[in-house]
Amino acid sequence: MKIIDRYIVVILLKTVLMALFVLLALFAFLSLIDQLEETGRGNYGVIQAIQYVILTIPRMAYELLPIAAVIGSMATLGILSHNSELTVLRTSGVSKLRLSYSMCKGGALIIIFAIILGELIAPYSEQTALHLRSVALTEQITLKTRNGLWSRDALSFINIRKILPGDQIEDIYIYEFDTDDRLRVSTHARRARYADGQWLLEDIEQTEIHEVTINKHQSKLAAWESLLNPEVINLVTITPQYLTIWGLYNYITYLKQNKQNSQRYEQALWSKIINPFTIIVMIVLAVPLVKSHAYTTVVGYRVFTGCLIGITFHIFNQIAGQLGVVYAISPAISATLPTILMSVATLWLFQKET
């Protein structure tokens, strides 16, 4: 069985990587077409667009791995069935559960690859991609950190602690320096909204630092003209799906401590936790679907079936996640429900076979 396990694992890894490569090529091409529409703005050219797409490939690979897993597993068993190897295994006493165990060994290696992508490579490459793109498009230096968004606007440095939908921000700090790099004005606003090409600051506290004196002012409302606009903020704001599990956990804790809504980030956290189980379920699902005696069925049909299952699951997974955020459903339910339903369907198929 060790030889058989090794043989199945090698085929599975080859087919999954091949499926992932094809999917990445397709999605990267579509992403490049989308980015080419932005070329010509600022310093964003074709080279920058290609760099951006290349840097986002690890994130794409992480998201597409479950689809590639089901395609690869269907293709693996299809190859074994087409060559009558699956028939030989079944008649030799290898049960479908034992066959599933062999497939899971390959799935474990795929999960390790997914964890490396999702936790070590994709978050940082995605952040680099967004940073390079925002600088090229807006010619401004911007950075998204745990302490909010930082940006430079001429001689001023801006720190935004909370970004809200509808072109609104909260907890804004503005530090203005002179030509000798000395701090002259420090401004804090509780919130701001963007209207008519400028920001309107609310609940403002301003400190002016002179050579020998310090003056403080307070006001309810004031206009703030800045090159920093909602488009720039959206360019560098990393969505929750691209953070690491540890980063998500820390940020959720921070939001809860400040009594802010953490629904989207909890949804992303549970999605990352359930992702390894999703890959295993998608791999095992192929076992009861492929008939050992159907050697006349072409492998291409198995691949098409795998594509159909993978894409359907991906769409359903996205819908469940969005519904969970919109209707405030527990993230533990909305993020794991598609995988749980797929697991139940797989167990039912196994039971039906027996």
C-alpha positions as CSV (number, residue, x, y, z in Angstrom):
1,M,0.0,0.0,0.0
2,K,2.9,2.4,0.5
3,I,3.8,2.1,-3.1
4,I,0.2,2.6,-4.1
5,D,-0.1,5.6,-1.8
6,R,3.0,7.1,-3.3
7,Y,1.8,6.5,-6.8
8,I,-1.6,8.1,-6.1
9,V,-0.1,11.1,-4.2
10,V,2.3,11.8,-7.1
11,I,-0.5,11.8,-9.7
12,L,-2.7,13.9,-7.4
13,L,0.0,16.6,-6.9
14,K,0.8,16.7,-10.6
15,T,-2.9,17.1,-11.6
16,V,-3.7,19.7,-8.9
17,L,-0.6,21.8,-9.8
18,M,-1.5,21.6,-13.5
19,A,-5.1,22.6,-12.7
20,L,-3.9,25.5,-10.5
21,F,-1.4,26.6,-13.2
22,V,-4.2,26.8,-15.8
23,L,-6.6,28.6,-13.4
24,L,-3.9,31.1,-12.5
25,A,-3.0,31.8,-16.1
26,L,-6.7,32.5,-16.9
27,F,-7.3,34.7,-13.8
28,A,-4.0,36.5,-14.1
29,F,-4.8,37.3,-17.8
30,L,-8.2,38.6,-16.8
31,S,-6.7,40.7,-14.0
32,L,-4.1,42.1,-16.4
33,I,-6.8,43.2,-18.8
34,D,-8.6,44.9,-15.9
35,Q,-5.4,46.7,-14.8
36,L,-4.5,47.8,-18.3
37,E,-7.6,50.0,-18.2
38,E,-5.9,52.0,-15.4
39,T,-2.7,52.6,-17.3
40,G,-1.9,56.2,-18.2
41,R,-3.0,57.5,-14.8
42,G,-0.1,59.0,-12.9
43,N,3.0,56.8,-13.4
44,Y,0.9,53.6,-13.8
45,G,2.0,52.0,-17.0
46,V,2.1,48.5,-18.5
47,I,5.2,47.5,-16.6
48,Q,3.5,48.5,-13.3
49,A,0.4,46.6,-14.2
50,I,2.3,43.4,-14.9
51,Q,4.2,43.8,-11.6
52,Y,0.9,44.2,-9.8
53,V,-0.6,41.1,-11.3
54,I,2.5,39.0,-10.6
55,L,2.5,40.1,-7.0
56,T,-1.2,39.1,-6.6
57,I,-0.6,35.6,-8.0
58,P,0.0,34.1,-4.5
59,R,-3.3,35.4,-3.3
60,M,-5.1,34.1,-6.4
61,A,-3.4,30.7,-5.9
62,Y,-4.6,30.5,-2.3
63,E,-8.2,31.3,-3.3
64,L,-8.2,28.9,-6.2
65,L,-6.6,25.9,-4.4
66,P,-10.0,24.3,-3.4
67,I,-11.2,24.5,-7.1
68,A,-7.8,23.1,-8.3
69,A,-8.1,20.3,-5.6
70,V,-11.4,19.0,-6.8
71,I,-10.3,19.2,-10.5
72,G,-7.1,17.4,-9.7
73,S,-8.7,14.7,-7.7
74,M,-11.3,14.1,-10.4
75,A,-8.6,14.0,-13.0
76,T,-6.4,11.6,-10.8
77,L,-9.2,9.1,-10.4
78,G,-10.2,9.5,-14.0
79,I,-6.7,8.6,-15.1
80,L,-6.6,5.6,-12.8
81,S,-10.0,4.5,-14.1
82,H,-9.2,5.1,-17.8
83,N,-6.0,2.9,-17.4
84,S,-8.1,0.2,-15.5
85,E,-5.8,0.8,-12.5
86,L,-8.7,1.8,-10.4
87,T,-10.5,-1.5,-11.3
88,V,-7.4,-3.5,-10.3
89,L,-7.2,-1.6,-7.0
90,R,-10.9,-2.2,-6.2
91,T,-10.8,-5.9,-7.1
92,S,-7.6,-6.3,-5.0
93,G,-9.6,-5.4,-1.9
94,V,-8.8,-1.7,-1.7
95,S,-12.0,0.0,-0.4
96,K,-13.1,3.5,-1.3
97,L,-12.3,4.6,2.3
98,R,-8.8,3.3,1.9
99,L,-8.5,5.0,-1.4
100,S,-9.8,8.2,0.2
101,Y,-7.0,7.9,2.8
102,S,-4.4,7.7,0.0
103,M,-5.9,10.8,-1.5
104,C,-5.9,12.6,1.8
105,K,-2.1,12.0,2.1
106,G,-1.7,14.1,-1.0
107,G,-4.2,16.5,0.3
108,A,-2.1,17.1,3.5
109,L,0.8,18.2,1.3
110,I,-1.6,20.6,-0.6
111,I,-2.8,22.0,2.7
112,I,0.8,22.7,3.8
113,F,1.3,24.5,0.5
114,A,-1.9,26.5,1.1
115,I,-0.9,27.5,4.6
116,I,2.5,28.7,3.3
117,L,0.7,30.7,0.6
118,G,-2.0,32.1,2.9
119,E,0.1,32.9,5.9
120,L,3.6,33.7,4.7
121,I,3.5,34.8,1.1
122,A,0.2,36.1,-0.1
123,P,-0.4,38.8,2.7
124,Y,2.9,40.5,2.1
125,S,2.9,40.2,-1.6
126,E,-0.6,41.6,-1.7
127,Q,0.4,44.5,0.5
128,T,3.4,45.2,-1.7
129,A,1.2,45.1,-4.8
130,L,-1.3,47.5,-3.4
131,H,1.4,49.9,-2.2
132,L,3.2,50.0,-5.6
133,R,-0.1,50.5,-7.4
134,S,-1.3,53.3,-5.2
135,V,2.0,55.1,-5.4
136,A,2.1,54.8,-9.2
137,L,-1.6,55.9,-9.6
138,T,-1.6,58.8,-7.1
139,E,2.1,59.7,-6.8
140,Q,1.6,59.6,-3.1
141,I,3.3,57.5,-0.4
142,T,0.7,55.6,1.5
143,L,1.0,52.7,4.0
144,K,-1.6,50.6,5.8
145,T,-0.5,49.4,9.2
146,R,-2.1,48.0,12.4
147,N,-2.3,51.7,13.6
148,G,-4.3,52.7,10.6
149,L,-3.5,54.4,7.3
150,W,-0.4,56.6,7.0
151,S,0.1,59.0,4.1
152,R,2.3,61.9,3.2
153,D,0.7,65.1,1.7
154,A,3.4,67.7,0.8
155,L,4.9,68.6,4.2
156,S,2.1,66.9,6.2
157,F,1.8,63.4,7.5
158,I,-1.7,62.0,7.9
159,N,-2.8,59.1,10.1
160,I,-6.3,57.7,9.8
161,R,-7.3,55.2,12.4
162,K,-10.7,54.1,11.0
163,I,-12.0,53.9,7.5
164,L,-15.8,53.8,7.0
165,P,-17.9,53.1,4.0
166,G,-19.5,56.1,2.1
167,D,-16.3,58.2,1.9
168,Q,-16.1,58.7,5.7
169,I,-13.2,58.3,8.1
170,E,-12.7,58.6,11.9
171,D,-10.0,59.4,14.3
172,I,-7.7,61.5,12.0
173,Y,-4.3,62.9,13.0
174,I,-2.6,65.5,10.8
175,Y,1.0,66.5,11.5
176,E,2.3,69.6,9.6
177,F,6.1,70.2,9.3
178,D,8.0,73.2,8.0
179,T,10.8,73.1,5.4
180,D,13.3,72.4,8.3
181,D,11.4,69.2,9.3
182,R,10.1,70.8,12.5
183,L,6.6,70.0,13.7
184,R,4.5,73.2,13.5
185,V,0.8,72.1,13.7
186,S,-0.8,69.0,15.1
187,T,-4.5,68.4,14.3
188,H,-6.9,65.8,15.5
189,A,-10.4,65.4,14.2
190,R,-12.9,62.8,15.5
191,R,-14.4,62.2,12.1
192,A,-14.4,63.5,8.5
193,R,-16.5,63.1,5.3
194,Y,-15.6,63.8,1.7
195,A,-17.8,66.2,-0.2
196,D,-17.4,68.5,-3.2
197,G,-13.7,67.6,-3.7
198,Q,-12.6,68.2,-0.1
199,W,-12.8,66.8,3.4
200,L,-15.0,68.3,6.1
201,L,-13.4,67.7,9.5
202,E,-15.6,67.5,12.6
203,D,-14.8,68.0,16.3
204,I,-11.3,69.3,15.8
205,E,-8.5,69.9,18.2
206,Q,-5.5,71.8,16.8
207,T,-2.2,72.6,18.4
208,E,0.2,75.3,16.9
209,I,3.8,75.0,17.9
210,H,5.8,78.3,17.7
211,E,9.3,79.1,18.7
212,V,8.4,80.0,22.3
213,T,4.7,79.4,22.6
214,I,2.1,76.7,22.0
215,N,-1.5,77.6,21.1
216,K,-4.5,75.3,21.2
217,H,-7.7,75.7,19.3
218,Q,-11.0,73.8,19.1
219,S,-13.7,73.9,16.4
220,K,-16.7,71.9,15.4
221,L,-16.3,72.0,11.6
222,A,-13.6,72.9,9.1
223,A,-12.7,72.3,5.5
224,W,-9.5,70.3,4.8
225,E,-8.1,70.4,1.3
226,S,-5.8,67.4,0.7
227,L,-4.5,65.3,-2.2
228,L,-5.6,62.3,-0.1
229,N,-9.0,61.3,-1.4
230,P,-11.3,58.3,-1.0
231,E,-9.8,56.6,-4.1
232,V,-6.3,56.7,-2.6
233,I,-7.6,55.3,0.7
234,N,-9.4,52.4,-1.1
235,L,-6.3,51.6,-3.1
236,V,-4.2,50.8,-0.1
237,T,-6.8,49.3,2.2
238,I,-6.2,45.6,2.4
239,T,-9.4,43.5,2.6
240,P,-9.7,41.1,5.5
241,Q,-9.3,38.0,3.3
242,Y,-5.6,39.0,2.6
243,L,-4.5,39.2,6.2
244,T,-2.9,36.4,8.2
245,I,-4.8,34.4,10.8
246,W,-2.8,36.0,13.5
247,G,-3.2,39.5,12.0
248,L,-7.0,38.9,11.8
249,Y,-7.2,37.7,15.4
250,N,-5.3,40.8,16.7
251,Y,-7.3,43.2,14.6
252,I,-10.6,41.6,15.7
253,T,-9.5,42.0,19.3
254,Y,-8.6,45.6,18.7
255,L,-12.0,46.3,17.1
256,K,-13.9,44.6,19.9
257,Q,-11.9,46.6,22.5
258,N,-12.9,49.8,20.8
259,K,-16.5,48.6,20.4
260,Q,-16.4,48.5,16.6
261,N,-18.0,46.1,14.2
262,S,-15.7,43.1,13.5
263,Q,-18.1,41.0,11.4
264,R,-16.1,41.1,8.1
265,Y,-12.9,40.2,9.9
266,E,-14.4,37.4,11.8
267,Q,-15.9,36.1,8.6
268,A,-12.4,36.1,7.0
269,L,-10.9,34.4,10.0
270,W,-13.3,31.5,10.0
271,S,-12.9,31.2,6.2
272,K,-9.1,30.8,6.7
273,I,-9.6,28.3,9.5
274,I,-12.0,26.1,7.5
275,N,-10.0,26.3,4.2
276,P,-7.8,23.2,5.0
277,F,-10.9,21.1,5.7
278,T,-12.5,22.4,2.5
279,I,-9.5,21.2,0.4
280,I,-9.7,17.7,2.0
281,V,-13.5,17.5,1.4
282,M,-13.1,18.6,-2.3
283,I,-10.4,15.9,-2.8
284,V,-12.4,13.1,-1.1
285,L,-15.6,14.1,-2.9
286,A,-14.1,12.7,-6.2
287,V,-13.8,9.1,-4.8
288,P,-17.6,8.3,-4.7
289,L,-18.2,10.2,-7.9
290,V,-15.8,8.3,-10.1
291,K,-16.8,4.8,-11.1
292,S,-14.0,2.3,-11.1
293,H,-15.5,0.3,-14.1
294,A,-16.2,3.4,-16.2
295,Y,-12.9,3.2,-18.1
296,T,-14.5,4.4,-21.3
297,T,-15.2,7.8,-19.8
298,V,-12.6,10.3,-21.1
299,V,-10.5,12.2,-18.5
300,G,-11.6,15.5,-20.0
301,Y,-15.1,14.8,-18.8
302,R,-13.8,14.2,-15.3
303,V,-12.0,17.5,-15.5
304,F,-15.1,19.3,-16.7
305,T,-17.1,17.8,-13.8
306,G,-14.5,18.9,-11.3
307,C,-14.5,22.4,-12.8
308,L,-18.3,22.5,-12.5
309,I,-18.3,21.3,-8.9
310,G,-15.4,23.6,-7.9
311,I,-16.9,26.8,-9.4
312,T,-20.4,26.0,-8.0
313,F,-18.9,25.6,-4.5
314,H,-16.8,28.8,-4.9
315,I,-19.9,30.8,-5.9
316,F,-22.0,29.3,-3.1
317,N,-19.2,30.0,-0.6
318,Q,-19.0,33.7,-1.7
319,I,-22.7,34.1,-1.5
320,A,-22.9,32.5,2.0
321,G,-20.1,34.9,3.2
322,Q,-21.8,38.0,1.8
323,L,-25.2,37.0,3.3
324,G,-23.5,36.4,6.6
325,V,-22.1,40.0,6.7
326,V,-25.3,41.6,5.4
327,Y,-27.7,39.8,7.7
328,A,-25.2,39.6,10.7
329,I,-25.2,35.8,10.8
330,S,-22.6,34.3,13.0
331,P,-19.3,34.0,11.0
332,A,-18.8,30.6,12.4
333,I,-21.9,29.5,10.6
334,S,-21.8,31.5,7.4
335,A,-18.1,30.7,6.7
336,T,-18.3,27.0,7.5
337,L,-21.8,26.1,6.2
338,P,-20.7,25.5,2.5
339,T,-18.0,23.1,3.6
340,I,-20.3,21.3,6.1
341,L,-22.9,20.8,3.5
342,M,-20.3,19.5,1.0
343,S,-19.0,17.1,3.8
344,V,-22.6,15.8,4.3
345,A,-23.0,15.3,0.6
346,T,-19.8,13.4,0.4
347,L,-20.8,11.1,3.3
348,W,-24.2,10.5,1.7
349,L,-22.5,9.5,-1.5
350,F,-20.2,7.1,0.3
351,Q,-23.2,5.6,2.1
352,K,-25.1,5.3,-1.1
353,E,-22.2,3.4,-2.7
354,T,-22.2,0.9,0.1
